[in-house]
């Protein structure tokens, strides 16, 4: 009987190695790495964070998608949403004949086209338990690229539900990863979850834990962010903290500390373990990229460029971190956002979901930091360096710097 679920690859790395290198490698980035993550181009000095770009989980997901196309050359391939939050990578997959499945108004993915003869790839964020069950019912081949760090959070959330603790998830309730994580509580009939976006929302909940209050008002505020049948008075008696792996680590830890304080205040330190649990579930790659930005900004910079998808949570977190540390930070999706002739850059202002175009954005900047989200391939980083150099009229100097 043919296996219909794959999670460990197909052993085809050698076959896809050339395609991956052609699609995502960068001579500019390799040059910077060889020179201590620094590149001097005329009067400009580029400093690249020590940890940047593709993480292990993203590498694995992209490789697995390429392997899947190679393994099943004659089958229809579908992808549940986006493999990762990077438009360049997703466009490469479309060019390989992968059809992207989209969510309907209800939030469920439309699997109407999928048959038992097809192959469906699950993204690095994972899918909800409900969507996985639907795919299994169809009988199609399922290729699971869910990141191991995400799976660790799922395990923790299921343990909370098993033991009667509500999973309080620091994350974005609409994000694919958080939706998938929240769904894990349905492994148990009485499993419950609540999603908090930031410390402001966390304090709304902790105030209620300590003092009580208007549960109906709280229910309205968090509409769409908690499990069906959630009761704020009953289901907040015991809670365990988890998080979307790509959130700012400092904020996640602060939110966990705030909940710990609230439960200790209400129930006392002696009874704390009966009412509160917490484990840091920020993934190591997210932490490493945030730490690398902090390290990079120990020395003065004129400008910090953060490259990656506008809908990439970990990229947005890097831009917010840089700005909060006092440097001018620009989050651009990729080098296409830079127009050297016009001297403009299209970017997403930190902590917004809108795009704007800046004029004369480079100005007198001479020390330029660069980092990239975990879903950004090296070629997009290298292309950004090239466009900055072109904007400054330093094409010849760049070519010389990379050649020597």
C-alpha positions in Angstrom: 0.0 0.0 0.0 1.4 3.4 -1.0 2.3 5.7 1.9 0.3 8.9 1.9 2.1 10.9 4.6 5.7 12.1 4.3 7.7 14.2 6.8 11.4 13.2 6.5 12.3 14.1 2.9 12.8 11.8 -0.1 16.6 11.6 -0.1 16.9 13.8 -3.2 19.1 16.6 -1.9 21.8 15.9 -4.5 19.3 16.2 -7.3 18.0 19.6 -6.2 21.2 21.1 -5.0 21.9 22.9 -8.3 18.4 24.4 -8.6 18.5 25.7 -5.0 21.9 27.3 -5.6 20.8 28.9 -8.9 17.6 30.2 -7.3 18.8 31.5 -3.9 22.6 31.9 -3.6 24.5 35.3 -3.8 28.1 36.1 -4.6 27.7 39.4 -2.7 26.6 37.7 0.5 29.4 35.1 0.2 31.9 37.9 -0.2 30.6 39.6 2.9 30.8 36.4 4.9 34.4 35.9 3.8 35.3 39.4 5.0 33.8 39.2 8.5 30.3 40.2 7.4 31.6 43.6 6.2 31.8 45.1 2.7 33.4 48.4 1.9 32.1 50.0 -1.3 33.6 53.4 -1.8 32.4 55.7 1.0 29.8 53.1 2.1 30.4 50.3 4.6 27.8 47.5 4.8 27.7 45.4 7.9 25.8 42.2 7.8 24.4 40.7 11.0 26.1 37.4 12.1 22.8 35.5 11.8 20.4 36.3 9.1 18.2 34.9 6.4 17.1 31.3 5.9 16.9 29.3 9.1 17.1 25.6 9.4 13.3 25.2 9.3 12.9 27.3 6.3 15.8 25.6 4.5 14.1 22.3 5.2 10.7 23.4 4.0 12.0 24.8 0.7 14.2 21.8 0.1 11.3 19.5 0.8 9.1 21.4 -1.7 11.8 21.1 -4.4 12.3 17.4 -3.6 8.5 16.9 -3.8 8.4 18.3 -7.3 11.3 16.0 -8.3 9.7 12.9 -6.6 6.3 13.4 -8.2 7.0 15.0 -11.6 3.7 13.9 -13.1 1.3 14.6 -10.2 -0.5 17.7 -9.5 1.1 19.6 -6.6 -0.8 21.8 -4.2 0.4 24.0 -1.3 -1.7 24.9 1.7 -1.2 28.7 1.7 2.4 29.9 1.3 5.4 27.6 2.0 7.0 30.6 3.9 6.3 34.3 4.0 8.6 35.3 1.1 7.1 36.3 -2.3 10.2 35.4 -4.2 10.3 31.8 -2.9 6.5 31.4 -3.4 6.8 32.6 -7.0 9.6 30.0 -7.7 7.2 27.3 -6.5 4.4 28.6 -8.7 6.8 28.5 -11.7 7.5 24.8 -10.8 3.8 24.1 -11.2 2.7 24.2 -7.6 -0.9 25.4 -7.1 -1.5 27.5 -4.0 -4.7 26.7 -2.1 -6.4 29.7 -0.5 -8.6 30.4 2.5 -12.2 31.0 2.1 -14.3 33.6 4.0 -14.8 31.1 6.8 -11.0 30.8 7.3 -10.9 27.2 6.0 -8.8 26.3 3.0 -10.6 25.3 -0.1 -9.7 21.7 -0.9 -12.5 21.2 -3.5 -9.9 20.6 -6.3 -7.8 18.1 -4.5 -8.3 14.4 -5.3 -6.7 11.2 -3.9 -4.3 11.3 -6.9 -2.8 14.6 -5.9 0.1 15.7 -3.6 -0.5 18.4 -1.0 2.4 20.2 0.7 1.9 21.6 4.2 3.8 24.8 4.9 6.6 25.5 7.5 3.9 27.1 9.7 1.9 23.9 9.8 -1.9 23.6 9.3 -4.7 23.3 11.7 -5.8 19.9 12.9 -9.1 20.3 11.2 -7.4 21.0 7.8 -5.1 18.0 8.3 -8.1 15.7 9.0 -9.8 17.0 5.8 -6.7 16.2 3.7 -6.4 12.7 5.3 -10.1 12.1 4.5 -9.4 12.9 0.8 -6.7 10.3 0.7 -4.1 12.5 -1.1 -0.4 12.3 -0.5 0.5 14.8 2.3 4.1 16.2 2.5 4.5 17.9 5.9 7.2 20.6 6.1 6.1 21.9 9.5 9.1 23.4 11.3 10.4 21.4 14.3 10.3 24.5 16.5 6.6 24.9 15.7 6.0 21.2 16.6 7.6 21.8 20.0 5.1 24.5 20.7 2.3 22.2 19.6 3.5 19.5 22.0 3.5 22.1 24.9 0.0 23.3 24.0 -1.4 19.8 23.9 0.1 19.1 27.3 -1.6 22.1 28.7 -4.9 21.0 27.3 -4.4 17.4 28.5 -3.8 18.7 32.1 -6.8 21.2 32.1 -4.8 24.4 31.5 -5.9 27.0 29.0 -3.2 27.8 26.5 -2.5 31.5 26.5 -0.7 32.1 23.2 1.4 35.3 22.6 0.9 35.8 18.9 -1.1 37.1 16.0 -4.5 35.4 16.0 -4.7 35.5 12.2 -1.3 34.1 11.5 -1.1 30.6 10.0 1.2 29.4 12.8 -0.9 30.7 15.6 -4.1 29.3 14.1 -2.4 25.9 13.7 -1.1 26.0 17.3 -4.4 27.0 18.8 -6.1 24.1 17.0 -3.9 21.6 18.8 -6.0 22.0 22.0 -8.9 20.2 20.1 -6.9 17.0 20.6 -8.8 17.1 24.0 -12.5 17.7 24.3 -12.2 20.4 26.9 -9.1 22.0 25.5 -9.1 25.8 25.5 -6.9 28.7 24.2 -6.7 32.5 24.2 -4.5 34.6 22.0 -2.9 37.8 23.2 -1.1 40.1 20.8 1.0 42.3 23.1 1.5 43.4 26.7 -1.5 45.7 26.5 -3.8 42.8 25.8 -2.0 40.6 28.3 -2.7 43.1 31.1 -6.4 43.2 30.2 -6.4 39.5 31.0 -4.1 39.6 34.1 -6.2 42.3 35.6 -9.3 40.1 35.2 -7.4 37.2 36.7 -6.5 39.3 39.8 -9.6 41.4 40.2 -12.4 39.9 38.2 -14.5 42.4 36.2 -16.7 42.5 33.1 -16.3 39.2 31.4 -18.6 40.2 28.6 -16.5 43.2 27.7 -13.4 41.1 27.7 -15.2 38.5 25.5 -16.1 41.3 23.0 -12.5 42.6 23.0 -11.0 39.2 22.2 -13.7 38.1 19.8 -12.1 35.6 17.3 -9.1 35.0 19.6 -10.3 32.2 21.9 -11.7 28.7 21.7 -15.3 28.0 21.1 -17.2 28.0 24.4 -14.5 29.9 26.2 -15.5 31.2 29.6 -13.2 33.9 31.1 -14.2 33.2 34.7 -13.9 29.4 34.4 -11.1 29.0 31.9 -8.6 31.4 33.3 -8.3 29.6 36.7 -5.4 27.7 35.2 -3.3 28.8 32.2 -0.1 27.8 30.5 1.9 30.3 28.3 3.1 29.6 24.8 3.9 31.8 21.8 4.1 32.1 18.1 7.8 31.2 17.5 8.5 34.4 15.6 7.5 37.0 18.1 9.9 39.3 19.9 11.5 37.1 22.5 11.7 39.9 25.1 8.0 40.6 24.8 7.1 37.0 25.1 9.1 36.5 28.2 7.7 39.7 29.7 4.1 38.6 29.0 4.9 35.2 30.7 6.3 37.1 33.7 3.2 39.2 33.9 0.9 36.2 34.0 3.1 34.5 36.6 2.8 37.7 38.7 -1.0 37.8 38.4 -1.5 34.1 39.3 0.9 34.5 42.3 -1.0 37.6 43.4 -4.4 35.8 43.3 -3.5 32.3 44.5 -0.2 32.7 46.4 3.2 31.4 45.6 2.6 28.1 47.3 -0.3 27.3 44.9 1.3 28.8 41.8 2.1 25.5 40.1 -1.5 24.4 40.3 -2.6 27.5 38.3 0.3 28.6 36.1 2.8 27.0 33.7 5.3 28.6 31.3 8.0 27.5 28.9 10.0 29.7 26.5 9.0 28.5 23.1 10.7 31.1 20.9 12.6 29.2 18.3 16.4 29.3 18.5 16.7 30.8 15.0 14.4 33.7 15.8 16.3 34.3 19.0 19.7 34.1 17.2 18.6 36.7 14.6 17.3 39.0 17.2 20.5 38.6 19.3 22.6 39.3 16.1 20.8 42.6 15.6 21.5 43.6 19.2 25.2 42.7 18.7 25.4 44.6 15.4 23.9 47.7 16.9 26.5 47.8 19.7 28.5 50.0 17.3 26.9 53.1 15.7 25.1 52.7 12.4 23.5 55.4 10.2 20.8 53.1 8.9 19.5 49.5 9.3 18.0 47.7 6.4 15.7 44.7 7.2 14.9 42.6 4.2 12.0 40.2 4.1 8.3 39.7 3.4 6.0 42.4 4.7 3.8 39.6 6.1 6.7 37.8 7.8 6.3 38.1 11.5 9.9 37.4 12.4 11.1 40.0 9.8 8.7 42.6 11.3 10.1 41.8 14.7 13.6 42.4 13.6 12.7 45.8 12.2 10.9 46.7 15.4 13.9 45.6 17.5 16.3 47.8 15.4 14.0 50.8 15.7 13.6 50.3 19.4 17.3 50.3 19.8 17.5 53.8 18.3 18.7 53.3 14.8 16.7 54.4 11.7 15.3 51.1 10.4 13.7 50.5 7.0 11.9 47.3 6.3 11.8 46.5 2.6 10.4 43.4 1.0 13.3 43.0 -1.4 15.5 45.1 -3.8 12.5 45.7 -6.1 11.4 48.3 -3.6 14.5 50.4 -4.3 14.3 52.8 -7.3 17.9 54.2 -7.9 16.8 56.5 -10.7 14.1 58.2 -8.5 16.1 57.9 -5.3 13.1 56.3 -3.6 12.4 53.2 -1.5 9.2 51.3 -0.9 9.0 50.1 2.7 6.6 49.1 5.5 6.9 51.4 8.5 7.6 49.6 11.7 4.6 48.2 13.5 2.2 49.0 10.6 0.7 47.0 7.8 0.8 49.7 5.1 3.4 50.5 2.5 5.0 53.9 1.9 7.5 55.3 -0.5 10.4 57.4 0.9 12.3 59.9 -1.1 16.0 60.7 -0.5 16.1 57.8 1.9 19.8 57.1 1.7 20.8 60.7 2.4 24.2 60.9 4.2 24.1 57.4 5.5 27.6 55.8 5.3 27.4 52.9 7.8 24.6 50.6 6.8 23.5 47.6 8.7 21.7 44.7 7.0 19.7 41.8 8.3 17.0 39.6 6.9 14.1 37.5 8.2 14.3 33.8 8.5 12.4 33.4 5.2 14.6 35.7 3.1 17.0 33.9 0.7 20.6 35.2 0.3 20.0 36.4 -3.3 17.5 39.0 -2.0 20.0 40.3 0.5 22.7 40.5 -2.1 20.4 42.3 -4.6 19.6 44.8 -1.9 23.3 45.7 -1.4 23.6 46.1 -5.2 20.6 48.4 -5.4 21.9 50.6 -2.5 25.3 50.9 -4.3 23.6 51.8 -7.5 21.5 54.4 -5.7 24.8 55.9 -4.4 26.4 55.8 -7.9 28.9 53.2 -6.8 28.4 50.4 -9.4 32.0 50.3 -10.4 33.2 50.3 -6.8 30.8 47.5 -5.9 32.1 45.4 -8.8 35.6 45.9 -7.7 34.9 45.2 -4.0 33.2 41.8 -4.9 35.9 40.9 -7.4 38.9 41.4 -5.1 
